[in-house]
Amino acid sequence: MTRAAGPLPAPRLDWAYFFDIDGTLVDFTDAPRAARLDGDLRGIIERLHGATGGAVALISGRAIADIDVLLSGTRFPAAGQHGTERRDASGTVTHHARPSPELDRARLTLSRAAAAHHGLLLEDKGLSLAVHYRRAPRLGGYAHRLVRSLLAGTGGTGGGTRYAVQTGKRVVELKPAGRDKGVAVLEFMREEPFRGRTPVFVGDDVTDEFGFAAVNRLHGHSVKVGSGRTVARWRLRDVRAVREWLERGFETP
């Protein structure tokens, strides 16, 4: 970890903000669709979006459609499925992969596995497949072996799409290769209204390390939520601490 010279500065309105969702803006739940964003925190994010001229984006493993549901339909710039799909500030959505027969076969196999093993949950994101074992941590090894065997079965490719395995907090995922949260951040930073601002990335999981590394290269602020090894320069304790930090940006001097 690259350590910061001092405490995390209060948020500024001339920065560009990139937020992971689960474990950062909302607490983890057994099922991703059971997560709820606190209304007050949603209001803070919306105020920040307006006050920065739109320089707030959500960078998540979730599909963009699920991000919109969680945010009650508010359409922020967003990167979903770890950057496999991205919606810019104008609302244009770009998909960096296509459905494939190989992914369809993997979907069937994982669906059957989830039905046969109580505690496994398949999250079908459309262009990627995530197996959650938060309800049954003992099945983590099985889930990882199964997803890796499916990757080997595709030879890493399918329908012109290269695949990779992505791990996270009690989840393992079969996803298109070559896309990650750092790539998405760098793409946003080449566009208005993000361009020319100091980037800030706030996240909690191993998938967020790509985002931390990207903003570090741009001399921005990388913020890890929770414990664990990281390349982030700052830390916040938990979701509540993220909210408290953001509130500082609207305090009257």
C-alpha positions, 0 to 999 in steps of 0.5 A: 500500500502507498501511504498518504501523507495525511488524513483524507481531505474533505470532498471538493466540488472540482474533483471527479468521483467514482464509486463502487456500490456494494460494500461502499455505498450499501452494505453487503446482503445475501442476495444482491437484489436485496440491497437498499441504498439509504435515502439520505446517502442517495440524496448526498450522491445526487447533490454531489452529482449536481454540484460537480456538473455531473462528474460522478459515476458508479463503477460496479460489478452489477449490470447497469440496469440493476444500478438504475434500480438500486438508485431508484431510476436516477441515471448516473454515468455508470460502468457495469459488469466491471466495465463490460458495459459503460454509460457516458455522461450523455447517456450513450451505452457501449457494450464491450462484449456480445452474448455467446453460445459458450456463455449460454452453456455456462449459464445452464451449468451454473443454474443447475449447480445453484439449484442443487446446492443450497446457499449458492446464488447465480447472478445472471448479468447478461454478459457475465455470470456471478456465483455468490456463496455468501449464504454458504461459505463452505461452498466457496471452493466448489464454486471457484472450481466450477467456474474455472472449469467452465472457463477451461471449457471455453478455451478462454474464448466464446463467440469472439469474446475472451473470458476470464475468472474474476474473484471477489468477496464470497463471489466468483465470476465468469466475465469478458476479459480485458475490461476492468474498473480501472479501464472504465475510470480512464475512459471516463477521465478522457470525457467531459465532465470528468476530464481535467479534474482530480479523480477519486475512486472509493471501493472495498473489494479486490475488483476495485484495486484496478480503479485504485491503480488507475487514479493513482497513476493520475495522481488522484485519491484512492480510498479503500473501504474496510480492511485488507491489503490494497494499493489505495492511499487512504481508508474509510472504515465502512459504509457509514464512514463513506457517508460521513466523509461525503457529508463533509463536502457540504458542510458550511465553513 
